Amino acid sequence: MPPVLLLLMLSERYAASDRHIKEEKNQVIEMFDHAGIRIIWHLADELMPDVQRRVRGLEPSRGDIDARLGKYWIPMLLNKTTEFEAAVRRVLSDVRLDNDIVVSVFETNIRVLGGLLGGHSMAVMLKEGGQHMQWYQDELLHMAKDLGLRLLPAFNTSSGLPYPRVNLKYGVRGPETRTGTETDTCTACAGTIILEFAALSRFTGDPVFE
C-alpha cells in the first residue's frame, strides 16, 4: 500500500467521532464476553475454541506441555472492575508458588509474572481512584517478586542466557530439580524476559532482575 494512502486511511480512522469510538469499544467488550473467556477458573489455563476451556485430565495428554505452563489458572477480565477485585482476592487465597514443578521459564514469565505485574498496576490505579481495591497492599507485587526469585536460578549459566526450564521449588541444580537435559533457549524465550524483569525491578527497587 502506498504510504500516502496509508496515512490518509489512518487520518480518517483517528478522525472518527467519539460516538463511533465508544460504539467500537462496546462492541469489543460484547465480543469478549460472548467468547466466554471473561474468566477461567481452576485447571483451565488455556482455551479450546469449541468448549472455551482446557481442563487437564479431561482432554488427551500432550506430554509435558501442560506441566510447563505451571498448572495455574488464569483469570481473564475486560472492563469488569468488580470481577477483577474478586479475581485478585482469589489469586491471593488460592495460588501458591512454592510448587515442586518444572515449568517453562518463558511461559511462566509472560503468563504468570507478567499477569501479576499487570494486575498490580491495575490494582494500584483502582485504589488511587478511591472506589475499588482500598484494601490492597501490594500483595500481587510481593507474589511477583517471589516468582522472580524462583526464576532467577535459570540464569546461572555460563552465557547468562537462561535455561529453558526451572523447578519453582528447587531451581536447576541437583537431581531433585528434574529439569532434564534440555539447555537450548530460543532468542524470543531469552530476550523477551527483559520486559517483565525490568518492570519487576522498577516496581520493587531491586536491580537484580533487570
Accessible surface in RSA format (square Angstrom, percent):
REM  Atomic radii and reference values for relative SASA: ProtOr
REM  Chains: A
REM  Algorithm: Lee & Richards
REM  Probe-radius: 1.40
REM  Slices: 20
REM RES _ NUM      All-atoms   Total-Side   Main-Chain    Non-polar    All polar
REM                ABS   REL    ABS   REL    ABS   REL    ABS   REL    ABS   REL
RES MET A   1   146.19  75.7  68.22  45.1  77.97 185.7  77.27  65.7  68.92  91.3
RES PRO A   2    82.19  59.9  75.67  69.0   6.52  23.7  81.47  67.3   0.72   4.5
RES PRO A   3   100.47  73.2  97.53  88.9   2.95  10.7 100.13  82.7   0.34   2.1
RES VAL A   4   106.11  69.8 106.04  96.0   0.06   0.1 106.09  92.2   0.02   0.1
RES LEU A   5    84.32  47.0  82.62  59.1   1.71   4.3  83.79  58.8   0.53   1.4
RES LEU A   6    81.16  45.2  81.16  58.1   0.00   0.0  81.16  57.0   0.00   0.0
RES LEU A   7   113.09  63.0 112.40  80.4   0.69   1.7 112.53  79.0   0.56   1.5
RES LEU A   8   102.66  57.2 102.35  73.2   0.31   0.8 102.44  71.9   0.22   0.6
RES MET A   9    92.69  48.0  86.50  57.2   6.20  14.8  82.48  70.1  10.21  13.5
RES LEU A  10    76.20  42.4  76.07  54.4   0.14   0.3  76.20  53.5   0.00   0.0
RES SER A  11    69.86  59.0  56.84  75.9  13.01  30.0  37.12  79.1  32.73  45.9
RES GLU A  12   132.18  75.9 117.55  88.9  14.62  34.8  45.73  88.5  86.44  70.6
RES ARG A  13   114.67  48.1 108.22  55.2   6.45  15.4  56.30  76.9  58.38  35.4
RES TYR A  14   177.57  82.9 151.92  86.4  25.65  66.7 108.04  81.2  69.53  85.7
RES ALA A  15    82.39  75.8  46.38  71.6  36.01  81.9  57.61  81.1  24.79  65.7
RES ALA A  16    26.66  24.5   7.44  11.5  19.22  43.7  17.77  25.0   8.88  23.5
RES SER A  17    60.12  50.8  44.71  59.7  15.41  35.5  50.52 107.6   9.60  13.4
RES ASP A  18   123.32  86.4 113.11 112.6  10.21  24.2  38.66  91.0  84.66  84.4
RES ARG A  19   163.85  68.8 155.90  79.5   7.95  18.9  73.89 101.0  89.96  54.5
RES HIS A  20    75.97  41.5  75.97  52.8   0.00   0.0  50.25  51.8  25.72  29.9
RES ILE A  21    83.75  47.7  83.11  61.9   0.63   1.5  83.11  59.8   0.63   1.7
RES LYS A  22   135.13  65.9 132.00  81.0   3.13   7.5  77.76  70.0  57.37  61.1
RES GLU A  23    84.10  48.3  76.83  58.1   7.28  17.3  40.17  77.7  43.94  35.9
RES GLU A  24    53.79  30.9  52.94  40.0   0.86   2.0  25.28  48.9  28.51  23.3
RES LYS A  25   121.94  59.5 114.47  70.2   7.47  17.8  66.11  59.5  55.83  59.5
RES ASN A  26    76.44  52.7  71.96  69.5   4.48  10.8  25.98  62.5  50.46  48.8
RES GLN A  27   104.96  58.7 102.55  74.9   2.42   5.8  21.50  45.8  83.46  63.3
RES VAL A  28    85.37  56.2  84.01  76.1   1.36   3.3  84.52  73.4   0.84   2.3
RES ILE A  29    24.19  13.8  24.19  18.0   0.00   0.0  24.19  17.4   0.00   0.0
RES GLU A  30   121.10  69.5 114.67  86.8   6.42  15.3  43.40  83.9  77.69  63.4
RES MET A  31   121.79  63.1 115.05  76.1   6.74  16.1 103.82  88.3  17.97  23.8
RES PHE A  32    40.06  20.0  34.49  21.4   5.57  14.5  39.51  24.0   0.54   1.6
RES ASP A  33    50.18  35.1  35.40  35.2  14.78  34.9  23.35  54.9  26.83  26.8
RES HIS A  34   163.31  89.3 135.57  94.2  27.75  71.0  92.74  95.6  70.58  82.1
RES ALA A  35    36.87  33.9  30.09  46.4   6.78  15.4  36.63  51.6   0.24   0.6
RES GLY A  36    40.70  50.2   0.00   N/A  40.70  50.2  26.48  72.7  14.23  31.9
RES ILE A  37    26.45  15.1  26.45  19.7   0.00   0.0  26.45  19.0   0.00   0.0
RES ARG A  38    85.10  35.7  84.32  43.0   0.78   1.9   9.63  13.2  75.47  45.7
RES ILE A  39    40.79  23.2  24.94  18.6  15.85  38.2  24.94  18.0  15.85  43.0
RES ILE A  40    10.49   6.0   7.35   5.5   3.14   7.6  10.49   7.6   0.00   0.0
RES TRP A  41    93.03  37.3  87.80  42.5   5.23  12.3  70.86  37.8  22.17  36.0
RES HIS A  42    81.30  44.4  67.57  47.0  13.72  35.1  48.15  49.6  33.14  38.6
RES LEU A  43    95.76  53.3  90.91  65.0   4.85  12.2  92.86  65.2   2.90   7.8
RES ALA A  44     6.25   5.7   6.25   9.6   0.00   0.0   6.25   8.8   0.00   0.0
RES ASP A  45     7.84   5.5   2.78   2.8   5.06  12.0   1.27   3.0   6.57   6.6
RES GLU A  46    44.65  25.6  38.82  29.4   5.83  13.9  13.36  25.8  31.29  25.5
RES LEU A  47    63.95  35.6  37.25  26.6  26.71  67.1  37.25  26.2  26.71  71.9
RES MET A  48    52.00  26.9  51.46  34.1   0.55   1.3  52.00  44.2   0.00   0.0
RES PRO A  49   124.94  91.1 103.64  94.5  21.29  77.4 112.39  92.8  12.55  78.0
RES ASP A  50   116.77  81.8  78.42  78.1  38.34  90.7  50.07 117.8  66.70  66.5
RES VAL A  51    68.10  44.8  48.87  44.2  19.23  46.3  54.92  47.7  13.18  35.7
RES GLN A  52    68.73  38.4  62.35  45.6   6.38  15.2  30.21  64.3  38.52  29.2
RES ARG A  53    78.48  32.9  78.48  40.0   0.00   0.0  25.87  35.4  52.61  31.9
RES ARG A  54    19.04   8.0  17.29   8.8   1.76   4.2   4.86   6.6  14.18   8.6
RES VAL A  55    31.69  20.9  31.69  28.7   0.00   0.0  31.69  27.5   0.00   0.0
RES ARG A  56    55.26  23.2  40.66  20.7  14.60  34.8  37.38  51.1  17.88  10.8
RES GLY A  57    73.14  90.2   0.00   N/A  73.14  90.2  38.03 104.4  35.11  78.6
RES LEU A  58   132.14  73.6  97.51  69.8  34.64  87.1 100.61  70.7  31.54  84.9
RES GLU A  59    25.42  14.6  14.05  10.6  11.38  27.1  10.02  19.4  15.40  12.6
RES PRO A  60   111.89  81.5  98.36  89.7  13.52  49.2 110.66  91.4   1.23   7.6
RES SER A  61   101.91  86.1  64.62  86.2  37.29  85.9  52.87 112.6  49.04  68.7
RES ARG A  62    85.26  35.8  67.19  34.3  18.07  43.0  48.66  66.5  36.61  22.2
RES GLY A  63    62.33  76.9   0.00   N/A  62.33  76.9  40.79 111.9  21.53  48.2
RES ASP A  64    75.09  52.6  67.42  67.1   7.67  18.1  37.02  87.1  38.07  38.0
RES ILE A  65    62.58  35.6  62.58  46.6   0.00   0.0  62.58  45.1   0.00   0.0
RES ASP A  66    10.23   7.2  10.23  10.2   0.00   0.0   4.21   9.9   6.02   6.0
RES ALA A  67    31.83  29.3  30.63  47.3   1.19   2.7  30.63  43.1   1.19   3.2
RES ARG A  68    63.05  26.5  62.84  32.0   0.21   0.5   2.07   2.8  60.98  37.0
RES LEU A  69     7.36   4.1   4.94   3.5   2.42   6.1   4.94   3.5   2.42   6.5
RES GLY A  70     0.89   1.1   0.00   N/A   0.89   1.1   0.03   0.1   0.86   1.9
RES LYS A  71   110.45  53.9  91.29  56.0  19.16  45.6  37.07  33.4  73.38  78.2
RES TYR A  72    17.28   8.1  14.76   8.4   2.51   6.5  16.54  12.4   0.74   0.9
RES TRP A  73    16.47   6.6   8.60   4.2   7.87  18.5   7.90   4.2   8.57  13.9
RES ILE A  74    46.45  26.4  45.92  34.2   0.52   1.3  46.45  33.4   0.00   0.0
RES PRO A  75    40.01  29.2  24.50  22.3  15.51  56.4  24.50  20.2  15.51  96.4
RES MET A  76    61.90  32.1  57.18  37.8   4.73  11.3  54.52  46.4   7.39   9.8
RES LEU A  77    44.78  24.9  13.01   9.3  31.76  79.8  13.19   9.3  31.59  85.0
RES LEU A  78    62.10  34.6  59.93  42.9   2.17   5.5  61.90  43.5   0.20   0.5
RES ASN A  79    99.94  68.9  65.07  62.9  34.88  84.0  15.96  38.4  83.98  81.2
RES LYS A  80    53.89  26.3  46.57  28.6   7.32  17.4  10.50   9.5  43.38  46.2
RES THR A  81    48.78  34.7  40.82  41.4   7.96  19.0  13.61  18.3  35.16  53.2
RES THR A  82    96.66  68.7  93.87  95.2   2.79   6.6  67.65  90.9  29.01  43.9
RES GLU A  83    59.41  34.1  56.85  43.0   2.56   6.1  25.49  49.3  33.92  27.7
RES PHE A  84    29.77  14.9  29.77  18.4   0.00   0.0  29.77  18.0   0.00   0.0
RES GLU A  85    31.66  18.2  31.66  23.9   0.00   0.0  10.45  20.2  21.21  17.3
RES ALA A  86    57.31  52.7  48.37  74.6   8.94  20.3  52.39  73.8   4.93  13.0
RES ALA A  87     2.60   2.4   2.48   3.8   0.12   0.3   2.50   3.5   0.10   0.3
RES VAL A  88     6.15   4.1   5.38   4.9   0.78   1.9   6.15   5.3   0.00   0.0
RES ARG A  89   122.56  51.5 116.94  59.6   5.62  13.4  47.03  64.3  75.53  45.8
RES ARG A  90    82.12  34.5  78.51  40.0   3.61   8.6  25.42  34.7  56.70  34.4
RES VAL A  91    18.51  12.2  18.51  16.8   0.00   0.0  18.51  16.1   0.00   0.0
RES LEU A  92    43.35  24.1  27.48  19.7  15.87  39.9  27.96  19.6  15.39  41.4
RES SER A  93    70.60  59.7  47.36  63.2  23.24  53.5  46.77  99.6  23.82  33.4
RES ASP A  94    62.57  43.8  35.06  34.9  27.51  65.0  10.85  25.5  51.72  51.6
RES VAL A  95    18.06  11.9  11.47  10.4   6.59  15.9  14.92  13.0   3.14   8.5
RES ARG A  96   135.20  56.8 129.73  66.1   5.47  13.0  60.99  83.4  74.21  45.0
RES LEU A  97     9.24   5.1   4.33   3.1   4.91  12.4   4.33   3.0   4.91  13.2
RES ASP A  98    76.19  53.4  67.44  67.1   8.75  20.7  13.96  32.9  62.23  62.1
RES ASN A  99    51.23  35.3  47.67  46.1   3.56   8.6  15.25  36.7  35.99  34.8
RES ASP A 100    74.29  52.0  50.55  50.3  23.74  56.1  18.86  44.4  55.43  55.3
RES ILE A 101    17.81  10.1  16.42  12.2   1.38   3.3  17.81  12.8   0.00   0.0
RES VAL A 102    19.61  12.9  14.91  13.5   4.71  11.3  14.91  13.0   4.71  12.8
RES VAL A 103     0.00   0.0   0.00   0.0   0.00   0.0   0.00   0.0   0.00   0.0
RES SER A 104     6.19   5.2   6.19   8.3   0.00   0.0   0.88   1.9   5.31   7.4
RES VAL A 105     2.60   1.7   2.60   2.3   0.00   0.0   2.60   2.3   0.00   0.0
RES PHE A 106    46.43  23.2  45.47  28.2   0.95   2.5  45.47  27.6   0.95   2.7
RES GLU A 107    30.60  17.6  30.60  23.2   0.00   0.0   0.18   0.3  30.43  24.8
RES THR A 108     0.00   0.0   0.00   0.0   0.00   0.0   0.00   0.0   0.00   0.0
RES ASN A 109     0.07   0.0   0.07   0.1   0.00   0.0   0.07   0.2   0.00   0.0
RES ILE A 110    67.42  38.4  50.03  37.3  17.38  41.9  50.03  36.0  17.38  47.2
RES ARG A 111    59.38  24.9  43.13  22.0  16.25  38.7  21.46  29.3  37.92  23.0
RES VAL A 112    18.16  11.9  12.80  11.6   5.35  12.9  17.57  15.3   0.59   1.6
RES LEU A 113     0.00   0.0   0.00   0.0   0.00   0.0   0.00   0.0   0.00   0.0
RES GLY A 114    20.29  25.0   0.00   N/A  20.29  25.0  11.47  31.5   8.82  19.8
RES GLY A 115    43.71  53.9   0.00   N/A  43.71  53.9  33.67  92.4  10.03  22.5
RES LEU A 116    14.81   8.3  12.93   9.2   1.89   4.7  14.01   9.8   0.81   2.2
RES LEU A 117     9.02   5.0   8.61   6.2   0.41   1.0   8.97   6.3   0.06   0.1
RES GLY A 118    41.34  51.0   0.00   N/A  41.34  51.0  34.48  94.6   6.86  15.4
RES GLY A 119    12.64  15.6   0.00   N/A  12.64  15.6  10.14  27.8   2.50   5.6
RES HIS A 120     8.78   4.8   8.78   6.1   0.00   0.0   1.31   1.3   7.47   8.7
RES SER A 121    49.85  42.1  40.26  53.7   9.59  22.1  35.22  75.0  14.63  20.5
RES MET A 122    79.10  41.0  77.05  51.0   2.05   4.9  72.68  61.8   6.42   8.5
RES ALA A 123     0.00   0.0   0.00   0.0   0.00   0.0   0.00   0.0   0.00   0.0
RES VAL A 124    45.11  29.7  45.01  40.8   0.09   0.2  45.11  39.2   0.00   0.0
RES MET A 125   109.79  56.9 103.57  68.5   6.22  14.8  65.21  55.4  44.58  59.1
RES LEU A 126    30.87  17.2  27.45  19.6   3.42   8.6  29.29  20.6   1.58   4.2
RES LYS A 127    63.86  31.2  58.96  36.2   4.90  11.7  39.91  35.9  23.95  25.5
RES GLU A 128   140.55  80.7 103.25  78.1  37.30  88.8  47.59  92.0  92.96  75.9
RES GLY A 129    60.19  74.2   0.00   N/A  60.19  74.2  34.04  93.4  26.14  58.6
RES GLY A 130    48.68  60.0   0.00   N/A  48.68  60.0  23.05  63.3  25.63  57.4
RES GLN A 131   154.01  86.1 124.46  91.0  29.55  70.4  38.41  81.8 115.60  87.7
RES HIS A 132    55.25  30.2  51.69  35.9   3.56   9.1  33.50  34.5  21.75  25.3
RES MET A 133     0.77   0.4   0.00   0.0   0.77   1.8   0.00   0.0   0.77   1.0
RES GLN A 134    93.32  52.2  77.94  57.0  15.39  36.6  50.02 106.5  43.31  32.8
RES TRP A 135    67.67  27.2  49.39  23.9  18.28  42.9  59.54  31.7   8.13  13.2
RES TYR A 136     1.76   0.8   1.09   0.6   0.67   1.7   1.09   0.8   0.67   0.8
RES GLN A 137   114.72  64.1 104.75  76.6   9.97  23.7  44.11  93.9  70.60  53.5
RES ASP A 138    55.45  38.8  55.45  55.2   0.00   0.0   1.50   3.5  53.95  53.8
RES GLU A 139    49.94  28.7  48.08  36.4   1.86   4.4  30.30  58.6  19.64  16.0
RES LEU A 140     5.85   3.3   5.85   4.2   0.00   0.0   5.85   4.1   0.00   0.0
RES LEU A 141    16.35   9.1  16.33  11.7   0.02   0.0  16.33  11.5   0.02   0.0
RES HIS A 142   117.93  64.5 109.25  75.9   8.68  22.2  79.79  82.2  38.14  44.4
RES MET A 143    29.57  15.3  27.08  17.9   2.48   5.9  26.25  22.3   3.32   4.4
RES ALA A 144     0.00   0.0   0.00   0.0   0.00   0.0   0.00   0.0   0.00   0.0
RES LYS A 145    72.94  35.6  72.94  44.8   0.00   0.0  31.05  28.0  41.88  44.6
RES ASP A 146    50.90  35.7  48.31  48.1   2.59   6.1  18.01  42.4  32.88  32.8
RES LEU A 147     0.00   0.0   0.00   0.0   0.00   0.0   0.00   0.0   0.00   0.0
RES GLY A 148     0.00   0.0   0.00   N/A   0.00   0.0   0.00   0.0   0.00   0.0
RES LEU A 149    86.24  48.0  75.83  54.2  10.41  26.2  76.26  53.6   9.98  26.9
RES ARG A 150    54.60  22.9  48.57  24.8   6.02  14.3  13.70  18.7  40.90  24.8
RES LEU A 151     0.02   0.0   0.02   0.0   0.00   0.0   0.02   0.0   0.00   0.0
RES LEU A 152    38.72  21.6  35.71  25.6   3.01   7.6  35.92  25.2   2.80   7.5
RES PRO A 153    37.12  27.1  35.19  32.1   1.93   7.0  37.06  30.6   0.06   0.4
RES ALA A 154     0.00   0.0   0.00   0.0   0.00   0.0   0.00   0.0   0.00   0.0
RES PHE A 155    54.61  27.3  44.91  27.8   9.69  25.2  44.91  27.2   9.69  27.7
RES ASN A 156    77.32  53.3  63.80  61.7  13.52  32.6  15.54  37.4  61.78  59.7
RES THR A 157    35.30  25.1  12.22  12.4  23.09  55.0  18.46  24.8  16.84  25.5
RES SER A 158   133.32 112.7  81.48 108.7  51.84 119.4  60.75 129.4  72.57 101.7
RES SER A 159    81.39  68.8  42.83  57.2  38.57  88.8  44.50  94.8  36.89  51.7
RES GLY A 160    39.98  49.3   0.00   N/A  39.98  49.3  28.17  77.3  11.81  26.4
RES LEU A 161   102.42  57.0  99.51  71.2   2.91   7.3  99.54  69.9   2.87   7.7
RES PRO A 162     5.00   3.6   2.97   2.7   2.03   7.4   3.02   2.5   1.97  12.3
RES TYR A 163    66.52  31.1  65.72  37.4   0.79   2.1  28.35  21.3  38.17  47.0
RES PRO A 164    19.30  14.1  13.65  12.4   5.66  20.6  17.93  14.8   1.37   8.5
RES ARG A 165    39.10  16.4  38.17  19.5   0.94   2.2   2.24   3.1  36.87  22.3
RES VAL A 166     0.00   0.0   0.00   0.0   0.00   0.0   0.00   0.0   0.00   0.0
RES ASN A 167     0.42   0.3   0.00   0.0   0.42   1.0   0.00   0.0   0.42   0.4
RES LEU A 168     3.22   1.8   0.00   0.0   3.22   8.1   0.00   0.0   3.22   8.7
RES LYS A 169   107.20  52.3  82.07  50.4  25.13  59.8  33.49  30.1  73.71  78.5
RES TYR A 170    92.30  43.1  70.79  40.3  21.51  56.0  44.88  33.7  47.42  58.5
RES GLY A 171     8.90  11.0   0.00   N/A   8.90  11.0   5.90  16.2   3.00   6.7
RES VAL A 172    24.09  15.8   5.78   5.2  18.30  44.1   5.78   5.0  18.30  49.6
RES ARG A 173   163.84  68.8 155.27  79.1   8.57  20.4  69.73  95.3  94.11  57.0
RES GLY A 174    41.88  51.6   0.00   N/A  41.88  51.6  23.58  64.7  18.30  41.0
RES PRO A 175   131.67  96.0 104.01  94.8  27.66 100.5 118.25  97.6  13.41  83.4
RES GLU A 176    81.23  46.6  70.23  53.1  11.01  26.2  42.09  81.4  39.14  32.0
RES THR A 177     4.66   3.3   4.66   4.7   0.00   0.0   0.00   0.0   4.66   7.0
RES ARG A 178   134.43  56.4 107.21  54.7  27.21  64.8  71.26  97.4  63.16  38.3
RES THR A 179    25.28  18.0  16.33  16.6   8.95  21.3   6.69   9.0  18.60  28.1
RES GLY A 180    65.06  80.2   0.00   N/A  65.06  80.2  39.03 107.1  26.03  58.3
RES THR A 181   134.43  95.6 111.96 113.5  22.47  53.5  84.99 114.2  49.44  74.7
RES GLU A 182    90.59  52.0  72.04  54.5  18.55  44.2  39.59  76.6  51.00  41.6
RES THR A 183    83.51  59.4  67.09  68.0  16.42  39.1  43.08  57.9  40.43  61.1
RES ASP A 184   121.21  84.9 110.93 110.4  10.28  24.3  38.48  90.6  82.73  82.5
RES THR A 185    36.55  26.0   5.10   5.2  31.45  74.9   8.74  11.7  27.81  42.0
RES CYS A 186    69.34  52.5  52.88  59.0  16.46  38.7  48.85 123.8  20.50  22.1
RES THR A 187   126.67  90.1 114.80 116.4  11.87  28.3  90.00 120.9  36.67  55.4
RES ALA A 188    53.66  49.3  46.24  71.4   7.43  16.9  53.43  75.2   0.23   0.6
RES CYS A 189    30.83  23.3  30.16  33.6   0.68   1.6   4.55  11.5  26.28  28.3
RES ALA A 190    18.14  16.7   5.20   8.0  12.93  29.4   5.32   7.5  12.82  34.0
RES GLY A 191    41.52  51.2   0.00   N/A  41.52  51.2  35.47  97.3   6.05  13.5
RES THR A 192    48.40  34.4  44.99  45.6   3.41   8.1  48.35  64.9   0.04   0.1
RES ILE A 193     5.65   3.2   5.65   4.2   0.00   0.0   5.65   4.1   0.00   0.0
RES ILE A 194    86.69  49.3  83.31  62.1   3.38   8.1  85.40  61.5   1.29   3.5
RES LEU A 195   123.27  68.7 112.90  80.8  10.38  26.1 116.18  81.6   7.10  19.1
RES GLU A 196    27.17  15.6  25.33  19.2   1.84   4.4   7.85  15.2  19.33  15.8
RES PHE A 197     4.69   2.3   4.69   2.9   0.00   0.0   4.69   2.8   0.00   0.0
RES ALA A 198    17.69  16.3  17.69  27.3   0.00   0.0  17.69  24.9   0.00   0.0
RES ALA A 199    34.08  31.3  27.79  42.9   6.29  14.3  33.28  46.9   0.80   2.1
RES LEU A 200     0.00   0.0   0.00   0.0   0.00   0.0   0.00   0.0   0.00   0.0
RES SER A 201     6.53   5.5   3.11   4.2   3.42   7.9   3.27   7.0   3.26   4.6
RES ARG A 202   175.60  73.7 145.61  74.2  29.99  71.4  60.51  82.7 115.09  69.8
RES PHE A 203    89.03  44.5  63.39  39.3  25.65  66.7  65.91  40.0  23.12  66.2
RES THR A 204    40.99  29.2   5.66   5.7  35.33  84.2  12.02  16.1  28.97  43.8
RES GLY A 205    64.52  79.6   0.00   N/A  64.52  79.6  36.99 101.5  27.53  61.7
RES ASP A 206    36.86  25.8  32.81  32.7   4.05   9.6  12.25  28.8  24.61  24.5
RES PRO A 207   108.55  79.1  95.34  86.9  13.21  48.0  99.21  81.9   9.34  58.1
RES VAL A 208    83.32  54.8  56.89  51.5  26.43  63.7  67.00  58.2  16.32  44.3
RES PHE A 209    11.72   5.9   0.00   0.0  11.72  30.5   0.00   0.0  11.72  33.5
RES GLU A 210    90.92  52.2  49.60  37.5  41.32  98.4  32.85  63.5  58.07  47.4
END  Absolute sums over single chains surface
CHAIN  1 A    12569.2      10081.4       2487.7       7601.0       4968.2
END  Absolute sums over all chains
TOTAL         12569.2      10081.4       2487.7       7601.0       4968.2
